[in-house]
């Protein structure tokens, strides 16, 4: 990895012949964001981790290699990108990461108008390239093309059965600032018809959730899933005509047969997400969504236990530590590529 600059300047090799993530000469494709190659293992890693974000709202891994433990973050409010010390030293200049730490604010290589930094060369249309990369390389994930900051609009959210205003406000999607969006919350949708959805205007995100474990609810658990699917169909725009996202959460109250039905109707498998605190598992949820970060292999926690028994134990011990929706807040962060925040 550290000899990439040397290979370019002294061995007269082309960036396109070198994996800019690890230095391998076994090239599989071209990197979607920067000029240079990418090998097969790094391609798989990139596809699985690029959209994952940490609780702080920043990309969990380096935007170049999707590895990296020591990261520096872009200070542009419209950007969530991180870059690792290893890539900065190898592609920009030795000691670059330390210099960046002294710059406040620091604007990253994807946000700066300059295209070349050392041997790191930004692709002019990297958002289009990123979309093409996922369409071509990924066999399980389709994404909308990310939008540049000046193309993004306010977000309009329909929240069913659980109000996620708190989570979206914490990420800057809702609030008093100019350009922030709106959220409509509905608990009982029994009488909601397609005409109501049309009257309320188009929505960009449709969220829904079964009641949390231990909470009283007026309807059988399956009712929430089927009603969500009904409202989702009313709300969908023409096929892929604009960025449109949806998420449904099951708080371990659905029967296995109903979860299977949800997979068929929503055309995706559920992801398991849980909170571990003091060696105690809390608030396990199943998630169905088309948000890219949810569909990554790495978004689900490795959990090999009897979920039915776990649900009974959580209910019996009443160890609920937080609202279930807070477990999936970071999955909404990639929507900053499509909608305005602060």
C-alpha positions as CSV (number, residue, x, y, z in Angstrom):
1,X,0.0,0.0,0.0
2,X,2.7,2.5,1.0
3,X,4.6,2.1,-2.3
4,X,1.7,3.2,-4.6
5,X,3.1,6.7,-5.1
6,X,6.5,5.1,-5.9
7,X,5.1,2.8,-8.5
8,X,3.3,5.7,-10.2
9,X,6.2,8.1,-10.2
10,X,9.2,5.8,-10.6
11,X,7.9,2.5,-12.2
12,X,5.8,4.5,-14.6
13,X,2.7,2.4,-13.8
14,X,-0.8,3.8,-14.3
15,X,-3.2,4.3,-11.4
16,X,-5.7,2.2,-13.3
17,X,-3.3,-0.7,-13.0
18,X,-3.0,-0.6,-9.2
19,X,-5.7,-1.2,-6.5
20,X,-5.6,2.1,-4.7
21,X,-7.2,0.4,-1.7
22,X,-4.4,-2.1,-1.0
23,X,-1.7,-1.8,-3.7
24,X,-2.5,-5.1,-5.4
25,X,-1.8,-5.4,-9.1
26,X,-4.7,-7.9,-9.5
27,X,-7.3,-5.5,-10.8
28,X,-11.0,-6.4,-10.9
29,X,-12.6,-3.0,-11.7
30,X,-12.1,0.7,-11.4
31,X,-12.7,2.6,-8.2
32,X,-16.0,4.5,-8.4
33,X,-14.9,7.7,-6.5
34,X,-11.2,8.1,-7.5
35,X,-9.1,7.3,-10.5
36,X,-7.4,4.0,-10.0
37,X,-8.1,0.3,-9.9
38,X,-9.7,-1.9,-7.3
39,X,-9.1,-5.6,-6.7
40,X,-11.8,-8.2,-6.2
41,X,-11.5,-8.5,-2.4
42,X,-11.5,-4.7,-2.0
43,X,-14.5,-4.5,-4.4
44,X,-16.5,-6.8,-2.1
45,X,-15.5,-4.9,1.0
46,X,-16.4,-1.6,-0.7
47,X,-19.8,-2.9,-1.8
48,X,-20.6,-4.2,1.7
49,X,-19.4,-1.3,3.8
50,X,-19.5,2.0,1.9
51,X,-22.9,3.1,3.2
52,X,-22.5,2.1,6.8
53,X,-22.3,4.9,9.3
54,X,-21.5,5.1,13.0
55,X,-23.6,6.7,15.7
56,X,-21.8,10.0,15.2
57,X,-23.3,10.3,11.7
58,X,-20.0,9.8,9.8
59,X,-19.0,7.0,7.4
60,X,-17.8,4.1,9.5
61,X,-14.9,3.3,7.2
62,X,-12.5,5.1,4.8
63,X,-14.2,6.4,1.6
64,X,-11.3,5.1,-0.4
65,X,-10.6,1.6,1.0
66,X,-13.5,1.0,3.4
67,X,-11.0,-0.2,6.0
68,X,-8.9,2.1,8.2
69,X,-9.0,2.4,12.0
70,X,-7.6,5.9,12.3
71,X,-10.0,8.2,10.5
72,X,-10.3,11.9,9.8
73,X,-13.8,13.3,9.0
74,X,-14.9,16.0,6.6
75,X,-16.1,19.2,8.2
76,X,-18.5,20.1,5.4
77,X,-22.1,19.8,7.0
78,X,-23.3,18.2,3.7
79,X,-20.7,15.5,3.8
80,X,-20.3,12.3,5.9
81,X,-17.1,11.0,4.4
82,X,-14.1,9.7,6.4
83,X,-10.5,9.0,5.3
84,X,-7.9,6.7,6.9
85,X,-4.3,7.6,7.7
86,X,-3.0,4.7,5.6
87,X,-4.7,5.9,2.4
88,X,-3.8,9.6,3.1
89,X,-0.1,8.7,3.6
90,X,0.0,6.4,0.6
91,X,-1.9,8.4,-2.0
92,X,-1.6,12.1,-0.9
93,X,1.6,12.5,1.0
94,X,3.4,11.1,4.0
95,X,2.1,12.6,7.3
96,X,-1.0,14.1,5.6
97,X,-3.3,12.8,8.3
98,X,-1.4,14.7,11.0
99,X,-1.5,17.9,9.0
100,X,-5.2,17.5,8.4
101,X,-5.8,17.3,12.2
102,X,-4.4,20.9,12.5
103,X,-6.8,22.2,9.9
104,X,-10.2,23.5,11.2
105,X,-12.4,23.2,9.3
106,X,-11.0,20.5,6.9
107,X,-12.9,19.9,3.7
108,X,-12.3,16.5,2.2
109,X,-11.1,15.5,-1.3
110,X,-14.6,14.8,-2.6
111,X,-15.9,18.3,-1.5
112,X,-12.9,20.4,-2.6
113,X,-13.1,21.8,-6.2
114,X,-9.5,20.6,-6.8
115,X,-9.4,17.2,-8.4
116,X,-5.8,16.1,-7.7
117,X,-4.0,15.6,-4.4
118,X,-0.8,13.7,-4.7
119,X,-1.7,10.7,-6.8
120,X,-5.3,10.8,-5.4
121,X,-7.5,12.0,-8.3
122,X,-11.2,12.6,-7.7
123,X,-13.6,11.5,-10.5
124,X,-15.5,14.5,-11.7
125,X,-18.8,12.6,-11.9
126,X,-18.1,10.3,-8.9
127,X,-21.8,10.2,-7.9
128,X,-22.8,8.8,-11.3
129,X,-19.8,6.4,-11.1
130,X,-20.8,5.2,-7.7
131,X,-24.3,4.4,-8.9
132,X,-22.9,2.6,-12.0
133,X,-20.5,0.7,-9.8
134,X,-23.3,-0.7,-7.6
135,X,-25.5,-1.5,-10.5
136,X,-22.7,-3.4,-12.2
137,X,-20.9,-5.1,-9.3
138,X,-23.6,-5.8,-6.7
139,X,-26.0,-8.7,-7.1
140,X,-28.1,-7.8,-4.2
141,X,-28.2,-4.1,-3.8
142,X,-29.7,-1.4,-6.1
143,X,-29.1,2.3,-5.1
144,X,-30.4,5.6,-6.4
145,X,-27.7,7.9,-7.7
146,X,-26.6,10.2,-4.8
147,X,-27.3,13.9,-5.4
148,X,-24.9,16.8,-5.1
149,X,-25.7,19.2,-2.2
150,X,-27.4,21.8,-4.5
151,X,-29.7,19.2,-5.9
152,X,-31.0,18.0,-2.6
153,X,-34.5,18.9,-1.3
154,X,-36.3,18.8,2.0
155,X,-37.4,15.4,3.2
156,X,-41.0,14.4,3.6
157,X,-41.6,11.4,5.9
158,X,-44.7,9.3,6.8
159,X,-44.2,7.6,10.1
160,X,-46.6,4.8,10.9
161,X,-47.3,3.3,14.4
162,X,-44.1,4.8,15.9
163,X,-43.1,8.5,15.7
164,X,-39.5,8.8,14.6
165,X,-39.4,12.6,14.8
166,X,-36.7,12.5,17.5
167,X,-34.4,10.3,15.5
168,X,-34.7,12.4,12.3
169,X,-34.3,15.7,14.2
170,X,-31.1,14.4,15.8
171,X,-29.7,13.8,12.3
172,X,-30.8,17.3,11.0
173,X,-33.5,16.2,8.7
174,X,-36.3,17.9,10.6
175,X,-36.2,21.2,12.5
176,X,-36.5,25.0,12.3
177,X,-33.7,25.5,9.8
178,X,-34.4,26.6,6.3
179,X,-34.8,23.6,3.9
180,X,-35.7,21.1,6.6
181,X,-38.5,18.7,5.9
182,X,-41.8,17.5,7.5
183,X,-43.0,14.4,9.2
184,X,-46.6,13.1,9.3
185,X,-47.2,10.6,12.1
186,X,-50.2,8.2,12.0
187,X,-51.0,5.5,14.5
188,X,-54.3,4.2,13.3
189,X,-54.4,3.9,9.5
190,X,-57.6,1.8,9.3
191,X,-59.5,4.5,7.4
192,X,-56.6,5.9,5.3
193,X,-57.2,5.6,1.6
194,X,-55.1,6.3,-1.4
195,X,-56.8,9.6,-1.8
196,X,-55.6,10.7,1.6
197,X,-52.0,10.0,0.6
198,X,-52.5,12.0,-2.5
199,X,-53.9,14.9,-0.5
200,X,-51.0,14.9,1.9
201,X,-48.5,15.1,-0.9
202,X,-45.7,12.9,-2.0
203,X,-43.5,11.3,0.7
204,X,-39.8,10.4,0.4
205,X,-39.6,8.0,3.3
206,X,-42.2,5.6,4.7
207,X,-41.4,4.2,8.1
208,X,-43.4,1.7,10.0
209,X,-43.0,-0.5,13.1
210,X,-44.8,-3.2,15.1
211,X,-45.4,-2.3,18.8
212,X,-42.5,-2.8,21.1
213,X,-42.3,-5.9,23.3
214,X,-44.3,-5.4,26.4
215,X,-46.5,-2.6,25.1
216,X,-50.2,-2.9,24.8
217,X,-51.6,-2.7,21.2
218,X,-55.1,-2.6,19.8
219,X,-54.5,-4.9,16.8
220,X,-52.8,-8.3,16.2
221,X,-49.1,-7.9,15.4
222,X,-49.6,-9.0,11.8
223,X,-52.1,-6.1,11.3
224,X,-49.3,-3.6,11.5
225,X,-47.2,-5.3,8.9
226,X,-50.1,-5.7,6.4
227,X,-51.3,-2.1,6.9
228,X,-47.8,-0.8,6.4
229,X,-47.5,-2.7,3.1
230,X,-50.9,-1.3,2.0
231,X,-49.9,2.3,2.8
232,X,-46.5,1.7,1.2
233,X,-48.2,0.8,-2.1
234,X,-50.3,3.9,-2.0
235,X,-47.2,6.0,-1.5
236,X,-44.7,4.6,-4.0
237,X,-43.8,7.0,-6.9
238,X,-43.5,5.6,-10.4
239,X,-40.8,3.0,-10.6
240,X,-37.4,4.5,-9.6
241,X,-38.5,8.0,-10.8
242,X,-37.0,9.7,-7.8
243,X,-35.2,8.7,-4.5
244,X,-37.8,6.9,-2.4
245,X,-37.0,4.9,0.8
246,X,-38.9,2.7,3.1
247,X,-38.3,0.8,6.3
248,X,-40.4,-1.6,8.4
249,X,-39.4,-2.7,11.9
250,X,-40.5,-5.8,13.8
251,X,-39.9,-5.7,17.5
252,X,-39.9,-9.5,17.8
253,X,-43.7,-9.7,18.0
254,X,-44.4,-11.2,14.5
255,X,-44.8,-14.9,14.1
256,X,-42.4,-16.6,11.7
257,X,-45.1,-17.1,9.1
258,X,-45.8,-13.4,9.1
259,X,-42.2,-12.5,8.8
260,X,-41.9,-14.9,5.8
261,X,-44.9,-13.1,4.3
262,X,-43.2,-9.7,4.8
263,X,-40.1,-11.0,3.0
264,X,-42.3,-12.0,0.0
265,X,-44.3,-8.7,-0.1
266,X,-41.3,-6.4,0.5
267,X,-39.0,-8.5,-1.8
268,X,-36.1,-8.5,0.6
269,X,-34.8,-10.5,3.6
270,X,-35.0,-9.2,7.1
271,X,-31.8,-8.0,8.9
272,X,-31.4,-8.6,12.6
273,X,-30.2,-5.8,14.7
274,X,-29.8,-5.8,18.5
275,X,-28.4,-3.7,21.4
276,X,-25.8,-5.3,23.7
277,X,-25.3,-3.7,27.1
278,X,-23.5,-5.2,30.0
279,X,-23.5,-8.6,28.2
280,X,-27.3,-8.4,28.0
281,X,-29.0,-8.4,24.7
282,X,-31.8,-5.8,24.5
283,X,-34.4,-4.7,22.0
284,X,-33.8,-7.1,19.1
285,X,-35.5,-6.0,15.9
286,X,-36.0,-7.3,12.4
287,X,-35.6,-4.7,9.6
288,X,-36.8,-4.7,6.1
289,X,-35.7,-1.7,4.0
290,X,-34.3,-0.5,0.7
291,X,-32.0,2.0,2.4
292,X,-28.5,0.9,1.2
293,X,-26.9,0.7,4.6
294,X,-29.5,-1.8,5.9
295,X,-28.9,-4.2,3.1
296,X,-25.2,-4.6,3.8
297,X,-24.0,-7.9,5.2
298,X,-22.2,-6.0,7.9
299,X,-25.3,-4.1,9.0
300,X,-26.7,-7.2,10.8
301,X,-25.2,-8.4,14.0
302,X,-23.9,-11.9,14.2
303,X,-26.7,-13.4,16.3
304,X,-27.2,-17.2,16.6
305,X,-29.8,-17.6,19.3
306,X,-33.4,-18.5,19.6
307,X,-35.1,-15.2,18.9
308,X,-38.5,-16.5,20.2
309,X,-36.9,-17.4,23.5
310,X,-35.0,-14.1,23.6
311,X,-38.3,-12.2,23.1
312,X,-39.8,-14.1,26.1
313,X,-36.7,-13.4,28.2
314,X,-36.7,-9.7,27.4
315,X,-40.4,-9.4,28.1
316,X,-40.1,-11.4,31.4
317,X,-37.1,-9.4,32.6
318,X,-38.4,-6.1,31.3
319,X,-34.9,-4.9,30.3
320,X,-36.0,-2.4,27.8
321,X,-33.3,0.3,27.7
322,X,-34.5,2.6,24.9
323,X,-37.0,3.0,22.1
324,X,-36.5,0.3,19.5
325,X,-36.3,3.0,16.7
326,X,-33.1,4.3,18.3
327,X,-31.3,1.0,17.3
328,X,-31.6,1.9,13.6
329,X,-31.0,5.6,13.7
330,X,-27.6,5.4,11.9
331,X,-29.2,3.6,9.0
332,X,-30.8,6.9,8.1
333,X,-27.5,8.7,7.8
334,X,-26.9,7.8,4.1
335,X,-30.1,9.6,3.2
336,X,-28.0,12.8,3.6
337,X,-26.8,11.9,0.1
338,X,-30.4,12.6,-1.2
339,X,-32.0,15.1,1.2
340,X,-31.1,18.4,2.9
341,X,-30.1,18.4,6.6
342,X,-28.8,21.4,8.5
